[in-house]
Amino acid sequence: MLQMDQLVAFLETVETGSFSAAAKSLSTNKTRVSQLVEELEIELNLKLFDRAPHQPKLTDEGAEVLKRARIMIHQHNRLIGLSSSLADSGVTELRIGLGRLMPMSYVDEALVKLANRFPDLQVKVERGSHEVLRHKIEQGELDVFVQIMGGGTLAEFVDLYECRPLAWKYVCSPDSDLLTLNEIDMDALSSYRQIVCDALSELPLTELLGTASTQVWSVSEQLDVIQMVEQDLGFALVPASMVDERVAIGALSVFEPVFRPIAQPILTPVECFLRPSVKADSVQSYLLQQLLHIQG
């Protein structure tokens, strides 16, 4: 897992020009700085520095990572600063908007930690379309909004953070004829019914997931999609966390179409909107820390 000290070592090496100078700035040794940068390269599967010259030279990939590292470190420092006031928070309610495609399992662990940290806090979770919830947070009717990345213009007074991506899986009933095929290609899928949540059409990114079948049944809730698949009414592409338990007990089966790269997960980026509030800032920051999964 990505560690904040890896990003700090990487950024400091870039800014000071060498591992030795970075080590001095961070009050550690050169070996430790080099090790942290190497761990980051392994984690990202990218070469960040060209070590052939006397001084480490940033690669093109490293330059791109540097941009994101600066943002992540800035966000981390801001959240740590806000967290120092958690114990003094006087907020009594946190209003959270959750996009229609976002499974509750994406935020449930964060909510458990939030409940333990703020036992008297009242939490209101509201479902809705991207446009409705985005309007509400801009109007001050929500404090937090978590949604698959949707683009568009954002009001200046609303902060935007990129969270961990949402994984998706193709599923069908264990009794589906799909599982009897040697290969499940696009032609095969096109002849089987697909069940979709109509919210897929709300955002450009999820619309790109598209439909693979010429026969599509549409419902308004993701849970209904899963239930219909269990009844062998069709196959579906759904958030992985919503079906993992159902797969484990044999109620659903996962399949990999041949047009998908082997072992490459289907991921959609997730964004979190915060409307800064003097009263709710520390509670918002605590929740955001859990969603970002930042390691100090």
N, C-alpha and C positions, 0 to 999 in steps of 0.2 A: 504494500500500500504506500502511496505517495506520502512522504513526510515533509513537514514544514522546514526542518533543519536542512534537508537536501536542497530545497529551493533557495534558502538563505545562503548556503555555501556556494551554490551556482551563481546567484546574483552578485555576491561579494567578490567572487573570482573575476567576473566580468568587469565589475566596477573598479577593482584594484589592479587588474591586469595580470595577476599571477596567483598560484596556489599559496605561495609563501606570504604574500601581502594579505591575502584573504584570511589566512590563519592568524596572522598578527592582529588584524582587525577584529576577528571573532574570538580572540584569546584562546586559541587552541593550536594544534600543530598541523604542519603541512600534510602529513599522512592522513589525518582525520578529514581534512577538507577534500583531498583528492578522493578518499574513499566515499564520502557523501555524494560527490559529483558522479562517480562511477555508478553508485547505487541508483541515482536518478536516471542515468543513461540506460541502465538495465531495466528499470521500471517502465520507462517510456519507449524502450527499444529504439532509441535514437542516439546518434553520435553528436554530442553538443559541442565538443571542442576538437580541433585538430592539434594534437600534441606533438607533431613533428617539429615545429619551430621551437626556438628557445622559450618563447612565451606562448601559453595556450591561446589559440586563435578560434574565435567563435565560428561555427559552421552555419550554413544557411538554416538548417533545422534548429540549431541553437538560438539563432536570432528570433525565430518564430516563438520558441518556447520562452525566451526572455520576456517577450511582451506579456504573455499570460502569467509568468511568474511574478512580475511586478504587480499585476492586478491582484493575484491571490495573496501575496504578502501584505499588500495594502489592506485587503479585506480582513485578513487574519488579525493584523494589528488593531484595526478598528473594532473588531468583535471582542478581542481580549480587553481593550480599554473599556468598552461598554460593560463587559462582564463584571468588572470590579464593583459595579454598583448594583448587582443583582439582589443582594441581601436587603438593600434599601428600597427596592421597588415597591411602589404603592399601587400598581395597576391591579384592577380587579377583574378585567375581562380582556380576552384576546379573540379577535374576529378573524377567522381563517377562511379564505376562499380556496376551493379545490376543484380544478378543472374536471369536466365530466369523464375524461379518459384516464385520469390519475387514480390508481388504486389506493384505497385506504392503507394498504400494507406499505406503501411508499413512505407514509408519514407516521405510522402507528408507533414505531419505536421512539421516534422523536417526541411524540405526544406523551408516551409513558414517562420519559425522562423529564418532560416539562411538568407533568402532574406531580412527580416526586419532588421536583425542585420548588414548585409553587403550589402547594396543596390547597390553598384557598382561591386559586385562580379559576375563573369561569371561562370556559372555552366554547366558542360557537363555530362549528364547521359548516360551511355553506357550499353546496354544489351549484354549478351553473355553467353557461357557455363562456367561452373565452371573452367575448365582447362584453357581456353583462358583468362579469367579475372584474374585468379590467376597468370598466367604467366605475364600478363601486369603489375600488381602491383609490382611484383618482379623485372620487368625491368624498373620501374619508369615511366610507361605510364599511371598509375592511382594513385590517392592519397588515395582513399577510395574504399573498395570493400565490399558489403553487400550480404551475401549468406546464405542459409540453411547450417548447419554444414556439412562439407564434409570430414574432417580428412585429413590425408596425412602429409608429411613433409613440414614444413614452413621455409622459409629463415630466418636467424637470424635477419636480419635488418628490418623485417616486424612485426609490433605489432599485436596481436590478442586479441579481446575482445568478450565476450559472451553477446549478447543483449537479449531483451525480446523474448520469443518464438512466433512462427507463428501458429495461430489456423486454423484448417481445418474443413469443414462440408460436409456431403453428401447432394447432392441436385438432384432434378429431376423437370420435368415440373409439374405444377399443374394438368395437364391432364393425367399424367402418370398412367398406370395401377398399378404401384407399390403401390400407395397410397390407393388402394382398398383392399390390403392384411391386414389381422389381424396382422400378424407378418412378418417382412422383415428379413429373415435369410439368411445365406450364400447360401443355395440352391435356394432361390428365386432370389437373385442377380445374380447368375450364369446363369440364363435363360434370363436376360435382358442385353441389350447392354450397355457397359460402354465407356464413352468418356474420354480420358486421354491426358495430355500434354506429349510429348515424352521426355521432360526434366526430368521427374520423374526417368528415368533410369540413369541419370548422376551421382547421388550420392548414396552411400550405404544406407543412412538414408531414403531418399525419395523412393528408390526402395523397401524398406521394407513396405511402405504403400501399394505397390502392386496393383494388380487388383483382383476384386472379381468376375468378369464375365469371361465366356469362349468366349464371343464375344466382342472384343475391337476395337474401332476406335481411331486412334491416330492423333493428330494435333500438330503443332509446337508452338502455342500460347495459353496461358491460356484464353484470352478473346474469342478465337474461341471455346474453350471447353464450356464456359458458353453460348455462342450464340446457339451452337448445342443442348445443354440441354434444352434451352428455346423452341426450335423447337420440343421437345419431341423425339429427336433422341437417347436418352439414359440418363443414370444417370452419376454423376461424384463426385469425391472427390476433392474439391477446397479450396483455402484460404478463410476463412470466411469473411474477410473484402471486398473481391471482389464481394460477393453476398448478403450481408446484405440488401443493398438498393433494390436490385431486389426482394428479399424475401418480403420486406416491402410493395412493390407495387403489389405483387401478380404475378410477372413474373416467380418466382421460388418457390419451396417448399423444406423445409429441412426435412429430415427423419433420424431416428436413427435405424440402424440395431440392431437386438437383440443380435448379438455377440459382440457389443460394450458395455462396462460398462455404466450403466445409469448415466447421468449427468457428465460423465468424458470426458472432451474435448480432441480432437486429437491435440497434440502440437508437433511441430518440433523445436529444438533449432536453433537459428540464430547466426551467427558469423560476426564480422566486422573486416576487415583487414585494418590497417593503415600503409602506408609507411612514416615514420617520415621525415619531411622536415622542415628545419629551417624557410623557407619562409612561408609554409602553416600550420605550427604546430597549431597556435591558432585557425584558421578556422576549421581545422580537429577536434580539441578538442571540439569546440562548437557544431559541428554536432554530434559528438559522445555522448556528454552529452544528447542531445535530444533522440538519439537512445537507450541509456542505461536507460533513465528515472530515473536517480539517484536523490534522494531528499536529500538536504543538511540539 
